[in-house]
Amino acid sequence: MKNTILIGLALFLLRGLVVAQTGLSLPPDLEGRIPWDLATLSAAPDFEWINQTDAVWSLIYTGEEYEGKVTEVFAYYASPATLDGKNPGTGEFPGIVLVHGGGGTAFRIWAQEWAERGYAAIAMDLSGNQPLPTEEQDNPWGSKSTRLAAGGPRQDDEHKFFRLDKDFTAQWQFHSVSNIIRAHSLIRSFPEVDPDRTALTGISWGGYLTNLVAGVDHRFAAAVPVYGAGFLHEGSAWDGQFDSLGMEGTQRWVALWDPSSYVAHARVPMLFINGTNDFAYFVENWQKTANLASNAQYSMIPELKHSHLHGAEPVEIDHFISTQLENKAEFISSIKLSQKGSQARYSIAPAPKEVYLAYTADAKRSPERNWQLIPLGKAKGKVTIPSDARLWYIYWVDESGNRRSGEVLSN
């Protein structure tokens, strides 16, 4: 018994030492199971600039080993300095890591938009590809790309779901989490970036990865997963993939790669954004994921469309991150809520511009539900929850235009 206690204490102290030295740590249940080298990930990877003549620069950095060779990762980088050509001061800019979703790539426009807001932004490709030049894309958010000679695994179902019996280096999540953290370590090493003011946001599968990374890399000051959530095996766009995995395979996948295995270990303030009818990440599972985070706020936006364009648009992302990094007061409203039977009391402060009761009476699959919005008109008061409501929440728009929500509750 005494030896067991001493071993446990030693492991606890070792874990604390790793976090102190690197700023990274795995959730306790995953320690020793996934072979990420946290010390290596916490250091800036080797890289080379491909282009520094444009307003948005491009680079290649070193990734994990795949199929017996070290991989390369393509990324765009932009900052206020690259936009105007002026030499920046040391630690002048906050940094942000931008994580694309399924079918996406490194988006030049995304890095540029954040640079225009005053950030040093890095947007990497997580499919082993390099995007084609802007003039060869169909639109600014086009994702046409070409394969890198030393690219990592493709972002397809085979590598996301069906490589559990292979080495970790054959699995997409192992590379993607690593490459996001490496990108973070890289921009933190740039002299114009303040390493204590960095943020993370991702769209769809990028939001999914944001949840994973937030549970490992504790150096971020803010994180915003858009759409992406966990408990995917309980209902999502990937029901068929879990059917193919079977019960045992699904349990293993969830333990290793579902956000529900990571989010409770996140320390960073997080804003969870989704739409009521998202086709991929269902409302109940999104809320269950957000509830695991120790420092979470919610933005369940009625009928938010699903795409990279729509996922990058919400003003809430910039306002929330600015509040955390710059101590601005653009995202500070909060709700107090209590319920007794069909009656709920709520109080939102500061007083918002608009307040609604959002609810659905549908028993359909999450994307197919019809949601109702009932104006409440007051910042505080009592509301009767409709007897046929299956899910409901308080939704408001604050003075800065942020669309906010309380917890989505079942009736």
C-alpha positions as CSV (number, residue, x, y, z in Angstrom):
1,M,0.0,0.0,0.0
2,K,2.8,2.4,1.0
3,N,4.6,1.7,-2.3
4,T,1.5,2.3,-4.3
5,I,1.0,5.7,-2.6
6,L,4.7,6.6,-3.3
7,I,4.4,5.6,-7.0
8,G,1.2,7.6,-7.3
9,L,2.8,10.7,-5.7
10,A,5.9,10.3,-8.0
11,L,3.7,10.2,-11.1
12,F,1.7,13.3,-9.9
13,L,4.9,15.2,-9.3
14,L,6.3,14.1,-12.7
15,R,3.1,15.2,-14.4
16,G,3.4,18.6,-12.7
17,L,7.0,18.9,-13.8
18,V,6.1,18.2,-17.5
19,V,3.4,20.9,-17.4
20,A,5.7,23.4,-15.8
21,Q,8.4,22.8,-18.3
22,T,6.4,22.5,-21.5
23,G,2.9,24.0,-20.8
24,L,1.5,20.7,-22.2
25,S,0.0,17.6,-20.6
26,L,-2.3,14.8,-21.5
27,P,-5.6,14.0,-19.8
28,P,-4.8,11.5,-17.0
29,D,-6.6,8.7,-18.7
30,L,-4.5,9.1,-21.9
31,E,-1.1,9.4,-20.2
32,G,1.2,6.7,-21.6
33,R,-1.4,5.7,-24.3
34,I,-0.6,8.3,-27.0
35,P,3.1,8.7,-27.8
36,W,3.2,12.5,-28.3
37,D,6.6,13.9,-27.3
38,L,5.4,16.9,-25.3
39,A,8.8,18.4,-24.9
40,T,9.4,18.3,-28.6
41,L,5.9,19.7,-29.3
42,S,6.5,22.6,-26.9
43,A,9.5,23.8,-28.9
44,A,9.4,25.6,-32.2
45,P,9.8,23.1,-35.1
46,D,12.3,23.5,-37.9
47,F,10.8,25.5,-40.7
48,E,11.6,27.4,-43.9
49,W,9.9,30.3,-45.6
50,I,8.5,29.6,-49.1
51,N,7.3,33.1,-49.8
52,Q,7.8,36.4,-47.9
53,T,7.1,38.8,-50.8
54,D,3.3,38.9,-50.4
55,A,1.1,40.4,-47.7
56,V,0.5,36.8,-46.5
57,W,3.6,34.7,-46.2
58,S,3.9,31.0,-46.6
59,L,6.1,28.4,-44.9
60,I,6.8,24.7,-44.4
61,Y,7.4,23.3,-41.0
62,T,8.4,19.8,-39.7
63,G,5.8,17.4,-38.6
64,E,5.6,13.8,-37.2
65,E,6.9,10.7,-39.0
66,Y,4.5,9.1,-41.4
67,E,5.2,5.9,-43.5
68,G,8.8,5.9,-42.5
69,K,9.7,9.5,-43.2
70,V,9.4,12.9,-41.4
71,T,6.5,14.9,-42.7
72,E,6.2,18.5,-43.9
73,V,3.3,20.8,-43.1
74,F,2.3,23.8,-45.2
75,A,1.0,27.0,-43.5
76,Y,0.1,30.6,-44.2
77,Y,1.3,33.3,-41.9
78,A,0.2,36.9,-41.7
79,S,0.5,39.8,-39.2
80,P,0.0,43.6,-39.3
81,A,3.7,43.7,-40.2
82,T,3.4,41.5,-43.3
83,L,0.4,43.5,-44.4
84,D,2.1,46.9,-44.3
85,G,5.7,45.9,-44.6
86,K,6.8,47.6,-41.4
87,N,9.2,46.1,-38.9
88,P,7.2,45.2,-35.8
89,G,8.2,45.6,-32.2
90,T,9.1,42.7,-30.0
91,G,6.0,41.0,-28.5
92,E,3.7,43.5,-30.3
93,F,1.0,41.2,-31.6
94,P,-1.2,38.6,-30.1
95,G,-1.2,35.3,-31.9
96,I,-3.9,33.0,-33.2
97,V,-3.9,29.5,-34.6
98,L,-6.5,28.8,-37.3
99,V,-7.7,25.2,-37.8
100,H,-9.6,24.3,-40.9
101,G,-12.3,21.6,-41.2
102,G,-13.1,18.6,-43.4
103,G,-12.3,19.2,-47.0
104,G,-10.5,22.4,-46.2
105,T,-6.9,23.4,-46.3
106,A,-4.7,26.3,-45.1
107,F,-6.8,29.4,-46.0
108,R,-4.9,32.5,-47.0
109,I,-8.0,34.7,-46.5
110,W,-8.4,33.5,-43.0
111,A,-4.9,34.4,-42.0
112,Q,-5.3,37.8,-43.7
113,E,-8.5,38.6,-41.9
114,W,-7.0,38.0,-38.5
115,A,-3.9,40.0,-39.4
116,E,-6.2,42.9,-40.3
117,R,-7.7,42.6,-36.8
118,G,-4.2,43.0,-35.3
119,Y,-3.1,39.4,-34.8
120,A,-0.2,37.3,-36.0
121,A,-2.1,34.4,-37.5
122,I,-1.0,31.0,-38.7
123,A,-3.3,28.7,-40.8
124,M,-1.9,25.2,-41.5
125,D,-3.0,22.4,-43.8
126,L,-3.9,19.2,-42.0
127,S,-4.3,16.9,-45.0
128,G,-0.8,16.5,-46.2
129,N,-1.4,19.1,-48.9
130,Q,-0.5,22.5,-50.1
131,P,-3.2,24.8,-51.4
132,L,-3.1,26.1,-54.9
133,P,-2.5,29.8,-55.4
134,T,-5.5,32.2,-54.9
135,E,-5.9,32.8,-58.6
136,E,-6.4,29.1,-59.2
137,Q,-9.2,28.8,-56.5
138,D,-12.9,29.1,-57.3
139,N,-13.4,31.6,-54.5
140,P,-11.4,33.1,-51.6
141,W,-12.3,30.1,-49.4
142,G,-11.5,27.6,-52.1
143,S,-9.7,24.5,-51.0
144,K,-8.1,23.2,-54.2
145,S,-4.7,21.8,-53.2
146,T,-1.8,19.5,-54.3
147,R,-0.2,16.7,-52.4
148,L,3.1,17.5,-50.6
149,A,5.9,15.0,-51.3
150,A,6.3,14.5,-47.6
151,G,2.7,15.1,-46.6
152,G,1.1,13.4,-43.6
153,P,-2.1,11.3,-43.7
154,R,-5.1,12.5,-45.7
155,Q,-8.1,13.8,-43.8
156,D,-10.4,11.0,-44.9
157,D,-12.6,8.5,-43.0
158,E,-9.9,5.8,-43.4
159,H,-7.4,7.8,-41.5
160,K,-9.8,9.4,-39.0
161,F,-11.7,6.2,-38.0
162,F,-10.3,3.0,-39.4
163,R,-6.6,3.0,-38.5
164,L,-7.1,2.1,-34.8
165,D,-5.2,-1.2,-35.3
166,K,-2.3,0.7,-36.9
167,D,0.6,2.6,-35.3
168,F,-0.4,6.0,-34.0
169,T,1.7,7.6,-36.8
170,A,-0.9,6.2,-39.3
171,Q,-3.8,8.0,-37.6
172,W,-5.0,11.5,-38.7
173,Q,-5.7,12.8,-35.2
174,F,-2.2,12.0,-34.0
175,H,-0.7,14.2,-36.7
176,S,-3.3,16.9,-36.6
177,V,-3.1,17.6,-32.9
178,S,0.7,17.5,-33.1
179,N,0.7,19.9,-36.1
180,I,-1.6,22.4,-34.4
181,I,0.6,22.4,-31.3
182,R,3.7,22.7,-33.4
183,A,2.2,25.7,-35.2
184,H,1.4,27.3,-31.9
185,S,5.0,26.7,-30.7
186,L,6.3,28.2,-33.9
187,I,4.4,31.5,-33.8
188,R,5.2,31.8,-30.1
189,S,8.9,31.8,-31.1
190,F,8.4,34.7,-33.6
191,P,9.8,37.9,-31.9
192,E,6.8,40.0,-33.0
193,V,4.4,37.7,-31.1
194,D,3.5,37.9,-27.5
195,P,3.6,34.3,-26.3
196,D,1.3,35.0,-23.4
197,R,-1.4,36.2,-25.7
198,T,-2.3,33.4,-28.1
199,A,-5.6,31.9,-29.0
200,L,-7.0,29.0,-31.0
201,T,-10.1,28.6,-33.1
202,G,-11.3,25.9,-35.5
203,I,-14.2,25.2,-37.8
204,S,-16.2,21.9,-38.0
205,W,-13.5,19.1,-37.8
206,G,-11.2,22.1,-36.9
207,G,-13.6,22.8,-34.0
208,Y,-13.4,19.1,-33.1
209,L,-9.6,19.4,-33.0
210,T,-9.7,22.6,-31.0
211,N,-11.4,20.7,-28.2
212,L,-8.6,18.0,-28.4
213,V,-5.8,20.6,-28.4
214,A,-7.3,22.6,-25.6
215,G,-7.1,19.5,-23.4
216,V,-3.3,19.1,-24.1
217,D,-1.8,22.6,-24.9
218,H,-2.4,24.8,-21.8
219,R,-0.5,27.8,-23.2
220,F,-3.4,29.3,-25.0
221,A,-5.3,32.2,-23.4
222,A,-8.6,31.5,-25.3
223,A,-10.1,28.9,-27.5
224,V,-13.2,28.9,-29.7
225,P,-14.4,25.6,-31.3
226,V,-17.1,26.4,-34.0
227,Y,-19.6,23.5,-34.6
228,G,-17.1,20.8,-33.5
229,A,-18.0,18.8,-30.5
230,G,-17.8,15.4,-28.9
231,F,-20.0,12.4,-28.1
232,L,-20.0,11.8,-31.8
233,H,-20.9,8.2,-31.3
234,E,-24.2,9.2,-29.6
235,G,-25.5,10.9,-32.8
236,S,-23.7,12.8,-35.5
237,A,-23.1,12.9,-39.2
238,W,-20.8,9.9,-38.7
239,D,-23.3,7.3,-37.4
240,G,-22.4,5.0,-40.3
241,Q,-18.7,5.1,-39.4
242,F,-19.4,4.1,-35.8
243,D,-21.7,1.3,-37.0
244,S,-18.7,0.0,-39.1
245,L,-16.4,0.2,-36.1
246,G,-18.7,-1.8,-33.9
247,M,-19.0,-1.5,-30.2
248,E,-15.4,-2.4,-29.2
249,G,-13.9,-0.2,-32.0
250,T,-16.2,2.7,-31.1
251,Q,-15.3,2.5,-27.4
252,R,-11.6,2.6,-28.3
253,W,-12.1,5.5,-30.8
254,V,-14.0,7.5,-28.2
255,A,-11.4,6.9,-25.5
256,L,-8.6,8.1,-27.8
257,W,-10.1,10.6,-30.2
258,D,-13.5,11.9,-29.0
259,P,-13.4,15.5,-27.6
260,S,-15.3,14.2,-24.5
261,S,-12.0,12.5,-23.5
262,Y,-10.1,15.8,-23.6
263,V,-12.3,18.9,-22.8
264,A,-12.5,18.3,-19.1
265,H,-8.7,18.6,-19.0
266,A,-8.8,22.1,-20.7
267,R,-7.8,25.0,-18.6
268,V,-8.4,27.8,-21.1
269,P,-11.5,29.9,-21.3
270,M,-13.6,28.5,-24.2
271,L,-16.5,29.8,-26.3
272,F,-18.6,27.0,-27.9
273,I,-20.4,28.1,-31.0
274,N,-22.9,26.0,-33.0
275,G,-26.2,26.2,-34.8
276,T,-29.5,24.7,-33.8
277,N,-29.8,22.6,-36.9
278,D,-26.2,21.7,-37.6
279,F,-26.0,18.6,-39.8
280,A,-22.8,17.3,-38.3
281,Y,-22.6,18.1,-34.6
282,F,-26.0,17.6,-32.8
283,V,-27.3,20.0,-30.2
284,E,-27.4,17.7,-27.2
285,N,-23.9,16.3,-27.7
286,W,-22.5,19.8,-28.3
287,Q,-24.0,21.0,-25.0
288,K,-22.7,17.9,-23.2
289,T,-19.2,18.6,-24.5
290,A,-19.3,22.3,-23.5
291,N,-20.5,21.3,-20.0
292,L,-17.3,19.3,-19.5
293,A,-15.1,22.4,-19.9
294,S,-14.2,24.1,-16.7
295,N,-14.4,27.7,-18.1
296,A,-17.0,27.7,-20.9
297,Q,-19.5,30.1,-22.5
298,Y,-22.1,29.3,-25.1
299,S,-23.4,30.7,-28.3
300,M,-26.1,28.4,-29.8
301,I,-27.1,30.5,-32.8
302,P,-30.5,29.7,-34.5
303,E,-30.0,28.1,-37.9
304,L,-26.3,29.0,-38.2
305,K,-25.2,27.6,-41.6
306,H,-22.3,25.2,-41.8
307,S,-19.3,26.0,-43.9
308,H,-15.8,27.5,-43.6
309,L,-17.2,30.9,-44.7
310,H,-20.1,30.8,-42.2
311,G,-17.9,29.4,-39.4
312,A,-15.4,32.2,-39.7
313,E,-18.0,35.0,-39.8
314,P,-19.4,35.2,-36.3
315,V,-18.3,38.4,-34.5
316,E,-18.5,36.5,-31.3
317,I,-15.2,34.8,-32.1
318,D,-13.1,38.0,-32.3
319,H,-15.0,39.6,-29.4
320,F,-14.5,36.7,-27.1
321,I,-10.8,36.3,-27.9
322,S,-10.2,40.1,-27.6
323,T,-11.9,40.0,-24.2
324,Q,-9.6,37.3,-23.0
325,L,-6.4,38.6,-24.6
326,E,-6.8,42.3,-24.5
327,N,-9.0,42.7,-21.4
328,K,-11.7,44.4,-23.5
329,A,-15.3,44.5,-22.3
330,E,-16.9,43.2,-25.5
331,F,-18.0,39.8,-24.2
332,I,-18.9,40.1,-20.6
333,S,-22.7,39.4,-20.3
334,S,-23.8,36.4,-18.3
335,I,-27.0,34.7,-17.3
336,K,-28.4,33.4,-14.0
337,L,-31.1,30.8,-14.5
338,S,-33.3,28.7,-12.2
339,Q,-36.2,26.4,-13.0
340,K,-39.0,25.0,-11.0
341,G,-41.4,22.9,-13.0
342,S,-42.5,24.8,-16.1
343,Q,-41.4,28.1,-14.7
344,A,-37.9,29.5,-15.2
345,R,-36.4,32.7,-13.8
346,Y,-33.6,34.4,-15.6
347,S,-31.4,37.4,-15.2
348,I,-28.9,38.7,-17.8
349,A,-26.3,41.3,-17.0
350,P,-25.5,43.7,-18.5
351,A,-28.9,44.2,-20.0
352,P,-28.9,43.0,-23.6
353,K,-30.6,44.4,-26.7
354,E,-32.8,41.4,-27.3
355,V,-33.8,38.3,-25.3
356,Y,-35.7,35.2,-26.5
357,L,-36.8,31.8,-25.3
358,A,-35.7,29.3,-27.9
359,Y,-37.3,25.9,-27.9
360,T,-38.1,22.9,-30.1
361,A,-41.0,20.5,-29.7
362,D,-39.7,18.1,-32.4
363,A,-38.6,14.6,-31.7
364,K,-36.8,14.4,-35.0
365,R,-33.0,14.1,-35.5
366,S,-31.2,17.2,-34.5
367,P,-30.7,18.8,-38.0
368,E,-34.4,18.3,-38.9
369,R,-35.9,20.0,-35.9
370,N,-38.0,23.2,-36.0
371,W,-37.0,25.8,-33.4
372,Q,-39.2,28.6,-32.2
373,L,-38.0,32.0,-30.9
374,I,-40.3,33.8,-28.4
375,P,-39.3,37.4,-27.7
376,L,-39.1,38.0,-23.9
377,G,-38.2,41.7,-24.1
378,K,-36.7,42.0,-20.6
379,A,-33.2,41.4,-19.2
380,K,-34.7,39.6,-16.2
381,G,-38.0,38.0,-15.4
382,K,-39.9,34.8,-15.4
383,V,-40.8,32.6,-18.4
384,T,-43.1,29.6,-18.8
385,I,-41.5,26.7,-20.7
386,P,-44.0,25.3,-23.2
387,S,-45.3,21.9,-22.2
388,D,-44.4,20.4,-25.5
389,A,-40.8,21.7,-25.5
390,R,-38.2,19.0,-25.7
391,L,-35.2,21.3,-25.6
392,W,-35.0,25.0,-24.7
393,Y,-32.6,27.8,-23.8
394,I,-32.5,31.5,-23.2
395,Y,-30.9,33.3,-26.2
396,W,-29.9,37.0,-26.3
397,V,-28.0,39.6,-28.3
398,D,-25.9,41.9,-26.3
399,E,-25.0,45.5,-26.9
400,S,-21.9,44.5,-28.9
401,G,-23.9,42.3,-31.2
402,N,-22.8,39.0,-29.7
403,R,-25.3,36.2,-29.9
404,R,-25.3,34.5,-26.6
405,S,-27.1,31.6,-25.0
406,G,-27.6,29.8,-21.7
407,E,-27.3,26.1,-21.4
408,V,-29.6,24.1,-23.7
409,L,-31.8,22.1,-21.3
410,S,-34.3,19.3,-21.8
411,N,-37.8,19.7,-20.5
